[in-house]
Amino acid sequence: MYKVIVFGTGKSADIVEECIYEDTEITAYIDNDKKKYHSYRNGKLIISIFEMDEYDFDYIIIASIKFFQIRSQLLEAGVDKNRIIEFFNYKNCVYKQYETLLDSKMAELRAFEQYTENRINKIIIDSELLYTNIGYEFAAKLQKENYVFPKILSRKEAVDKIVDCGYSLSRFGDGEFEIMLGRNRAGFQKCEADLGERLREIIKCRDNDIIIGIADNYGDLSSYNTDAANAIRHYLKPDVRAEHMELLDLEKTYYDAYMTRPYILMRNKDHAEIEFNRLKQIWEQREVVIIEGRHTRLGVGNDLLANCKSVERIVCPSENAWGCYARIVEAAKKIDPKKLVLISLGPAATVLAYDLHKWNYQAIDIGHIDMEYEWFLRGVTERIPLEGKYVHEVTGGSNVAEIYCEEYEQQVIERIE
């Protein structure tokens, strides 16, 4: 008798269970949803990926159409690739070595049905989104006067201003826009009225020596890969676009906030190395203080910050950092103003970079650069979890295993719990 763990507990798990032979035992289920931990499905416990070693199993069957991401998650956790069955990779589910576990004919049929259903639904949705947004995408190329766009300069121009002129940077993404509109979007920062008020102040500021970055999402999307372009179209529907135009100062010059995201969203990834090297010029031989979330660990385990003269860290909560903003400011004001401050702290970073700029620091809201760099080094084309780091954009990415790094611990000068 074989023993298996099923990764997934939704409709897809129902399909997988149909195809498992009766003499194969399911010992547990894994799910990335914390709310399901230690509840039961069919009499078996639902656990996190970090508990699977406590259970006996021969194979893990991925019961999700997002099998690529979950496979990467399992490999990161040390599971042998030969013990992973990607059920909805419908060719994988009928390999001969699995035929004692699965009814191969039934598995191939059900996997193919689900795969086809998902592909058709995606094509329909993508077509509708393109139709809604197509006028803006072509108008930006043709410079049609009856379409309104914010003025956004390039990533290179932004980095040049930061390196050559000592400018600071505050960045706005969809999470910041939603908070300004009084809505929750980013899971790691709940909407707060005073945070929204500060963000509305900053996005229209006319201060010298600070760059305000917004995502270059409003016109031509041809530089983004298909999934990224469709995600932008899905979010930036006509009513949301109109709200953004109200929040922006259309007389102001902004810069592309994706300067810190040169890899995973891009159609052509060949330029990513050049862009990362350009970004590294910002901290070239600088004394750097990083203000980051508890599990961000910027530059840990890679060479992103290898060219810094020195690195220190102020470690803050991974989620809802705005709730202790006064304490973060108190810690930040102890920093020597000659040092460069890099901030990775969600919407709180947008405000903190602006405030530090006011207090004569050079502060850079550096955002997602570390996980972008990790994905670039791995050569992946989809977002995947990263061991020991908080990655809110992938399922299970907020469930971070504790790791110990002596160099990192020595760099920490203050912790704000």
C-alpha positions as CSV (number, residue, x, y, z in Angstrom):
1,M,0.0,0.0,0.0
2,Y,1.2,3.5,-0.9
3,K,0.8,6.5,1.3
4,V,0.3,10.0,-0.2
5,I,-0.2,13.5,1.0
6,V,-2.6,15.6,-1.1
7,F,-1.6,19.3,-1.5
8,G,-4.8,21.2,-1.8
9,T,-8.3,20.9,-0.2
10,G,-10.7,22.5,-2.7
11,K,-12.7,21.3,-5.7
12,S,-9.4,20.1,-7.3
13,A,-8.8,17.8,-4.4
14,D,-12.3,16.2,-5.0
15,I,-11.2,15.4,-8.5
16,V,-7.9,13.9,-7.4
17,E,-9.6,11.7,-4.8
18,E,-11.9,10.3,-7.5
19,C,-8.8,8.9,-9.3
20,I,-6.8,7.5,-6.3
21,Y,-7.1,3.8,-5.9
22,E,-8.9,2.6,-2.7
23,D,-5.8,0.8,-1.4
24,T,-3.7,4.0,-1.5
25,E,-3.9,5.8,1.9
26,I,-4.1,9.6,2.2
27,T,-2.1,10.4,5.3
28,A,-2.7,14.2,5.4
29,Y,-3.6,17.2,3.3
30,I,-1.4,20.3,2.9
31,D,-2.9,23.8,2.3
32,N,-1.4,27.2,2.2
33,D,-4.4,28.8,3.8
34,K,-3.6,29.3,7.5
35,K,-7.3,29.3,8.4
36,K,-7.6,25.6,7.4
37,Y,-4.6,24.4,9.5
38,H,-5.4,21.6,12.0
39,S,-9.0,21.2,10.7
40,Y,-10.0,18.0,9.0
41,R,-10.9,16.7,5.6
42,N,-12.3,13.2,5.2
43,G,-10.9,12.5,8.7
44,K,-7.4,13.5,7.9
45,L,-5.6,16.6,9.3
46,I,-4.9,19.6,7.1
47,I,-1.3,20.8,7.8
48,S,1.2,23.4,6.6
49,I,4.0,22.5,4.3
50,F,6.4,22.8,7.3
51,E,4.7,19.9,9.1
52,M,4.8,17.4,6.3
53,D,8.0,15.7,7.6
54,E,6.0,14.5,10.6
55,Y,3.9,12.3,8.3
56,D,4.7,9.1,6.4
57,F,4.3,9.4,2.6
58,D,5.6,8.0,-0.6
59,Y,4.3,10.8,-2.9
60,I,2.8,14.2,-2.7
61,I,0.0,14.8,-5.2
62,I,-0.5,18.4,-6.1
63,A,-4.3,19.0,-6.4
64,S,-4.1,22.5,-7.9
65,I,-4.0,24.0,-11.4
66,K,-1.2,26.2,-10.0
67,F,1.1,23.1,-9.9
68,F,4.2,25.0,-11.1
69,Q,4.2,27.3,-8.0
70,I,3.5,24.5,-5.6
71,R,6.1,22.2,-7.1
72,S,8.7,25.0,-6.6
73,Q,7.4,25.4,-3.0
74,L,7.9,21.7,-2.4
75,L,11.3,21.6,-4.0
76,E,12.4,24.6,-1.8
77,A,11.2,22.5,1.2
78,G,13.5,19.7,0.2
79,V,11.0,17.2,-1.3
80,D,12.6,14.9,-3.9
81,K,11.2,15.8,-7.4
82,N,10.5,12.1,-8.1
83,R,8.0,12.1,-5.2
84,I,5.9,14.9,-6.6
85,I,2.9,14.3,-8.8
86,E,1.5,17.3,-10.6
87,F,-2.0,16.0,-11.2
88,F,-3.3,18.8,-13.4
89,N,-0.2,18.7,-15.6
90,Y,-2.3,16.1,-17.4
91,K,0.7,14.4,-19.0
92,N,2.4,14.0,-15.7
93,C,-0.5,12.3,-14.0
94,V,-0.4,9.2,-16.2
95,Y,3.3,8.4,-15.9
96,K,3.8,4.6,-15.5
97,Q,5.3,4.9,-12.1
98,Y,2.1,6.4,-10.8
99,E,-0.4,3.9,-12.3
100,T,-0.5,1.8,-9.0
101,L,-1.7,5.0,-7.2
102,L,-4.0,6.5,-9.8
103,D,-6.6,5.2,-12.3
104,S,-4.7,6.5,-15.2
105,K,-7.5,6.7,-17.7
106,M,-9.8,8.5,-15.3
107,A,-6.9,10.8,-14.1
108,E,-6.0,11.8,-17.7
109,L,-9.7,12.6,-18.5
110,R,-10.4,14.6,-15.4
111,A,-7.1,16.4,-15.5
112,F,-7.6,17.3,-19.2
113,E,-11.2,18.5,-18.5
114,Q,-10.1,20.8,-15.8
115,Y,-7.1,22.1,-17.7
116,T,-9.3,22.8,-20.8
117,E,-12.0,24.5,-18.7
118,N,-9.4,26.8,-17.1
119,R,-7.8,27.7,-20.4
120,I,-11.1,28.5,-22.0
121,N,-12.2,30.6,-19.1
122,K,-8.9,32.5,-19.1
123,I,-9.1,33.2,-22.9
124,I,-12.7,34.6,-22.5
125,I,-11.7,36.8,-19.5
126,D,-8.5,38.0,-21.2
127,S,-10.4,38.9,-24.4
128,E,-12.9,41.0,-22.4
129,L,-10.2,42.8,-20.5
130,L,-8.3,43.6,-23.7
131,Y,-11.5,45.0,-25.3
132,T,-12.1,47.3,-22.3
133,N,-8.6,48.7,-22.3
134,I,-7.6,48.6,-25.9
135,G,-8.3,52.3,-26.6
136,Y,-5.8,53.5,-24.0
137,E,-3.1,51.0,-25.1
138,F,-3.3,52.2,-28.7
139,A,-3.9,55.8,-27.8
140,A,-0.6,55.9,-25.9
141,K,1.3,54.7,-28.9
142,L,-0.5,57.1,-31.3
143,Q,-0.4,60.0,-28.8
144,K,-4.1,60.7,-29.2
145,E,-5.0,64.0,-27.5
146,N,-8.5,62.9,-26.3
147,Y,-7.0,60.3,-23.9
148,V,-5.5,61.6,-20.6
149,F,-2.4,60.0,-19.2
150,P,0.0,61.0,-16.4
151,K,3.5,61.9,-17.4
152,I,5.8,59.1,-16.4
153,L,9.6,59.1,-17.1
154,S,11.7,56.0,-17.5
155,R,13.4,53.8,-14.9
156,K,16.8,54.8,-16.2
157,E,16.0,58.5,-15.7
158,A,14.8,57.7,-12.1
159,V,18.1,55.9,-11.2
160,D,20.2,58.7,-12.8
161,K,18.4,61.2,-10.6
162,I,19.0,59.1,-7.5
163,V,22.6,58.3,-8.2
164,D,23.8,61.6,-9.8
165,C,21.6,64.1,-7.8
166,G,21.1,62.3,-4.5
167,Y,17.3,62.2,-4.9
168,S,15.0,60.2,-2.6
169,L,12.2,57.9,-3.9
170,S,8.7,57.2,-2.8
171,R,6.7,54.6,-4.8
172,F,3.0,54.0,-5.3
173,G,1.5,50.7,-6.4
174,D,-2.1,49.5,-6.5
175,G,-2.0,48.9,-2.8
176,E,-1.2,52.5,-2.0
177,F,-3.9,53.7,-4.4
178,E,-6.5,51.5,-2.8
179,I,-5.6,52.8,0.7
180,M,-6.0,56.4,-0.6
181,L,-9.5,55.4,-1.9
182,G,-10.4,53.9,1.5
183,R,-10.2,50.2,0.4
184,N,-8.2,47.2,1.5
185,R,-6.1,45.5,-1.2
186,A,-2.6,44.6,0.2
187,G,-2.9,41.7,2.7
188,F,0.1,43.0,4.6
189,Q,-1.2,46.5,5.4
190,K,-4.8,47.2,6.4
191,C,-6.4,50.4,5.2
192,E,-6.0,53.2,7.7
193,A,-7.6,56.7,7.3
194,D,-4.5,58.6,8.4
195,L,-2.2,56.5,6.2
196,G,-4.5,57.3,3.2
197,E,-4.4,61.0,4.1
198,R,-0.5,61.0,4.1
199,L,-0.4,59.1,0.8
200,R,-2.7,61.6,-0.8
201,E,-0.5,64.4,0.4
202,I,2.7,62.8,-1.0
203,I,1.4,61.8,-4.4
204,K,0.7,65.4,-5.4
205,C,3.8,66.9,-3.7
206,R,6.0,69.3,-5.7
207,D,9.0,68.9,-3.5
208,N,12.5,69.0,-5.0
209,D,15.0,66.2,-4.5
210,I,12.4,63.4,-4.3
211,I,11.0,61.2,-7.0
212,I,7.4,60.0,-6.8
213,G,7.1,56.7,-8.6
214,I,3.9,55.3,-10.0
215,A,3.4,52.2,-12.1
216,D,3.6,52.8,-15.9
217,N,0.2,51.0,-16.3
218,Y,-2.0,53.6,-18.0
219,G,-1.2,53.2,-21.7
220,D,0.9,50.8,-23.8
221,L,1.3,47.4,-22.0
222,S,3.4,45.7,-24.7
223,S,6.5,45.5,-22.5
224,Y,4.8,43.3,-20.0
225,N,4.2,39.6,-20.3
226,T,0.6,38.4,-21.0
227,D,-0.3,37.6,-17.4
228,A,1.1,40.9,-16.1
229,A,-0.7,42.9,-18.8
230,N,-4.0,41.1,-18.1
231,A,-3.6,41.7,-14.4
232,I,-3.2,45.4,-15.0
233,R,-6.2,45.4,-17.3
234,H,-8.3,43.6,-14.7
235,Y,-7.4,46.1,-12.0
236,L,-7.5,49.3,-14.0
237,K,-11.1,49.2,-15.2
238,P,-12.7,52.5,-16.3
239,D,-14.0,53.4,-12.9
240,V,-10.7,52.7,-11.2
241,R,-8.7,54.5,-13.9
242,A,-11.0,57.6,-13.3
243,E,-10.3,57.4,-9.6
244,H,-6.5,57.3,-10.2
245,M,-6.7,60.4,-12.5
246,E,-8.5,62.3,-9.6
247,L,-5.7,61.3,-7.2
248,L,-2.8,62.2,-9.5
249,D,-1.5,65.6,-10.4
250,L,-1.6,65.5,-14.2
251,E,0.7,68.5,-14.4
252,K,3.4,66.7,-12.4
253,T,6.2,64.5,-13.7
254,Y,6.3,61.0,-12.2
255,Y,8.8,58.2,-12.7
256,D,8.2,54.5,-13.4
257,A,7.7,52.7,-10.0
258,Y,8.6,49.4,-11.7
259,M,12.2,50.5,-11.6
260,T,12.5,48.1,-8.6
261,R,10.7,45.3,-10.6
262,P,12.7,44.8,-13.8
263,Y,12.2,41.0,-14.1
264,I,9.1,39.0,-13.4
265,L,6.5,41.2,-15.1
266,M,8.5,41.8,-18.2
267,R,8.0,40.2,-21.6
268,N,11.6,40.5,-22.5
269,K,13.8,39.5,-19.6
270,D,17.1,39.9,-21.3
271,H,17.6,43.4,-20.0
272,A,17.0,42.5,-16.3
273,E,20.7,42.0,-15.5
274,I,21.5,45.5,-16.9
275,E,18.7,47.0,-14.9
276,F,19.7,45.3,-11.6
277,N,23.3,46.4,-12.1
278,R,22.1,50.0,-12.7
279,L,20.1,49.8,-9.4
280,K,23.1,48.5,-7.6
281,Q,24.9,51.8,-8.4
282,I,22.5,53.5,-5.9
283,W,24.3,51.9,-3.0
284,E,27.8,51.5,-4.5
285,Q,30.3,51.8,-1.7
286,R,27.6,53.5,0.5
287,E,27.0,53.0,4.2
288,V,23.5,51.6,4.1
289,V,20.7,51.2,6.7
290,I,17.8,49.0,5.7
291,I,14.4,49.5,7.3
292,E,12.4,46.3,6.5
293,G,9.8,43.8,7.6
294,R,10.8,41.0,9.9
295,H,10.9,38.4,7.1
296,T,12.0,40.6,4.2
297,R,15.8,39.9,4.7
298,L,16.8,42.2,1.9
299,G,20.0,40.9,0.2
300,V,20.3,37.9,2.6
301,G,21.5,34.8,0.6
302,N,22.3,36.7,-2.5
303,D,24.8,39.3,-3.7
304,L,22.4,42.2,-4.2
305,L,24.1,44.3,-1.5
306,A,27.6,43.0,-2.0
307,N,28.9,46.4,-3.2
308,C,27.8,48.3,-0.1
309,K,30.5,49.7,2.2
310,S,28.4,48.5,5.2
311,V,24.9,47.3,6.1
312,E,22.8,47.9,9.2
313,R,19.2,47.0,9.7
314,I,16.1,48.1,11.6
315,V,13.6,45.3,11.7
316,C,9.9,46.0,11.8
317,P,6.7,44.0,11.7
318,S,6.1,42.1,8.4
319,E,2.5,43.2,8.4
320,N,0.6,46.4,9.3
321,A,3.9,48.4,9.9
322,W,1.9,51.6,9.9
323,G,0.5,50.7,13.3
324,C,3.9,51.4,14.8
325,Y,5.0,54.2,12.5
326,A,5.9,56.6,15.3
327,R,8.3,54.0,16.8
328,I,9.8,53.4,13.3
329,V,10.4,57.1,12.9
330,E,12.0,57.4,16.3
331,A,14.4,54.6,15.3
332,A,15.1,56.1,11.9
333,K,16.0,59.5,13.3
334,K,18.9,57.9,15.1
335,I,20.5,57.1,11.7
336,D,23.5,59.2,10.6
337,P,22.1,61.4,7.8
338,K,25.2,60.6,5.7
339,K,24.1,57.0,5.4
340,L,21.7,55.8,2.6
341,V,18.4,54.5,3.9
342,L,16.7,51.6,1.9
343,I,13.1,50.9,3.0
344,S,11.1,47.8,2.2
345,L,7.9,48.1,4.3
346,G,4.9,48.3,2.1
347,P,2.8,51.5,2.1
348,A,4.6,52.7,5.3
349,A,7.8,52.8,3.2
350,T,6.2,55.3,0.8
351,V,5.5,57.7,3.7
352,L,8.8,57.1,5.5
353,A,10.9,57.8,2.5
354,Y,9.1,61.1,2.0
355,D,9.5,62.0,5.7
356,L,13.2,61.1,5.8
357,H,13.7,63.2,2.7
358,K,12.1,66.1,4.6
359,W,14.6,65.5,7.4
360,N,17.6,65.7,5.0
361,Y,18.2,62.0,4.5
362,Q,18.5,60.2,1.2
363,A,15.8,57.5,1.5
364,I,14.8,55.0,-1.2
365,D,11.5,53.1,-1.1
366,I,13.1,50.0,-2.6
367,G,10.0,47.7,-2.5
368,H,10.1,44.2,-3.9
369,I,13.6,44.3,-5.3
370,D,14.9,41.4,-3.3
371,M,12.3,38.8,-4.4
372,E,12.6,40.1,-7.9
373,Y,16.4,39.5,-7.8
374,E,15.9,36.1,-6.3
375,W,13.5,35.1,-9.1
376,F,16.0,36.5,-11.6
377,L,18.9,34.5,-10.2
378,R,16.7,31.3,-10.3
379,G,15.6,32.0,-13.9
380,V,12.0,31.3,-13.1
381,T,9.2,32.8,-15.2
382,E,6.5,32.7,-12.5
383,R,6.4,34.0,-8.9
384,I,7.5,31.3,-6.5
385,P,7.9,31.2,-2.7
386,L,11.3,31.9,-1.3
387,E,12.7,30.0,1.7
388,G,13.0,32.2,4.7
389,K,11.5,35.3,3.0
390,Y,8.1,36.9,3.0
391,V,6.5,36.8,-0.4
392,H,2.9,38.0,-0.2
393,E,2.3,37.6,-3.9
394,V,2.2,33.8,-3.9
395,T,0.1,31.3,-2.1
396,G,1.8,30.4,1.1
397,G,4.4,33.0,0.8
398,S,3.5,34.7,4.0
399,N,4.1,31.4,5.9
400,V,7.8,32.0,6.5
401,A,10.1,29.4,8.2
402,E,12.6,30.9,10.6
403,I,16.2,30.7,9.5
404,Y,19.4,31.8,11.2
405,C,22.0,33.9,9.5
406,E,24.8,35.1,11.7
407,E,25.8,38.0,9.3
408,Y,22.2,39.2,9.2
409,E,21.8,39.1,13.0
410,Q,25.0,41.1,13.4
411,Q,23.6,43.8,11.1
412,V,20.4,44.3,13.1
413,I,20.7,47.5,15.2
414,E,17.1,47.7,16.4
415,R,13.9,45.6,16.4
416,I,10.5,47.0,16.5
417,E,8.0,44.3,17.5
